[in-house]
């Protein structure tokens, strides 16, 4: 699944995003492409389950590919 970021905080974004995703699914594989403002997540969970984690970390995202 892929998420499109609407904003970056500028403070260690990749690590914050990875920690947030793994707080929902510790076994998720996460790829962050900051220049493209996308996050790839390989998980058995539904994409909607990660939206709260992004929001709590301070990121506004939308699901671009489920």
Beta strands, then each sheet from edge to edge (+ up, - down):
strand 1: 2-5
strand 2: 29-33
strand 3: 38-42
strand 4: 61-65
sheet 1: 2+ 3- 1+ 4-
end
